[in-house]
Amino acid sequence: MATLKLALDTRKAKKDGTFPLVFKLTVNRKTACVKTGISIHESQFDTENNLILNSQTLNENLLQLETLYRGRLNQYILENLTLTHCPIIYSTST
């Protein structure tokens, strides 16, 4: 199973007090962060809806990035999926 979620990386603030926005990619319980190139203050991020407050342009850019990353993730899954990963399809018993 793989997930892709937008998150504010609050582990370390930048010098100006902002935090980077990242996409957290989790595959088989291993997580990697993909940078978006966008940094904002903690108060500017809506954690429930994963949106930047009062910034339609940045939200549209993030949606485009998410679409791109989801497409790549789906392609990776399709290329690496084998019939042994789908026991119902792979099973020869009826």
C-alpha positions in Angstrom: 0.0 0.0 0.0 1.2 3.5 -0.8 0.0 6.9 0.3 0.9 10.4 -0.6 0.0 13.3 1.8 0.8 17.0 1.9 2.3 18.0 5.3 4.1 20.8 6.9 7.6 19.6 8.0 7.8 21.2 11.4 11.0 19.3 12.4 13.2 22.3 11.7 12.2 25.9 11.0 14.0 28.0 8.5 15.8 31.3 9.5 12.7 33.3 8.6 10.5 31.2 10.9 8.7 29.3 8.0 8.5 25.5 7.5 8.8 23.6 4.3 5.7 22.0 2.8 6.4 18.4 1.7 4.6 15.5 0.3 5.0 12.5 2.6 5.3 9.3 0.5 4.8 6.1 2.4 5.3 2.7 0.8 5.5 -0.5 2.8 5.8 1.5 6.1 8.8 3.5 4.9 8.3 7.2 4.6 10.1 9.7 2.4 9.6 13.4 2.1 9.4 15.1 -1.4 10.0 18.8 -1.2 7.6 21.2 -2.9 9.8 24.3 -2.8 7.2 26.1 -0.8 7.8 27.3 2.8 5.1 29.0 5.0 4.4 29.9 8.6 2.6 27.2 10.6 -0.4 29.5 11.0 -0.9 29.7 7.2 -1.5 25.9 6.8 -4.9 24.2 7.3 -4.0 20.7 8.5 -7.5 19.3 8.2 -7.9 20.2 4.5 -4.2 20.3 3.6 -4.4 23.8 2.1 -2.5 27.0 2.4 -4.8 29.7 3.8 -5.6 32.7 1.5 -3.4 31.5 -1.4 -5.3 30.1 -4.3 -2.3 30.2 -6.6 -0.1 28.2 -4.3 -2.9 25.7 -3.7 -3.3 25.3 -7.5 0.4 24.7 -7.8 0.3 22.1 -5.1 -2.6 20.4 -6.7 -0.6 20.1 -10.0 2.4 18.7 -8.1 0.1 16.2 -6.3 -1.4 15.1 -9.6 2.1 14.6 -11.1 3.4 12.7 -8.1 0.2 10.5 -7.9 0.6 9.7 -11.6 4.3 8.7 -11.0 3.3 6.6 -8.0 0.6 4.8 -9.8 2.9 4.1 -12.7 5.5 2.7 -10.3 2.9 0.5 -8.6 1.7 -0.8 -12.0 5.2 -1.6 -13.2 6.2 -3.4 -10.0 2.9 -5.3 -9.4 3.1 -9.0 -10.0 0.4 -11.6 -9.9 1.8 -12.9 -6.7 0.7 -9.6 -5.1 -2.9 -10.4 -6.0 -3.7 -13.8 -4.5 -7.3 -13.7 -5.6 -6.4 -13.2 -9.2 -3.4 -15.5 -9.0 -5.3 -18.4 -7.4 -6.2 -21.2 -9.7 -8.7 -22.8 -7.3 -12.4 -22.1 -7.9 
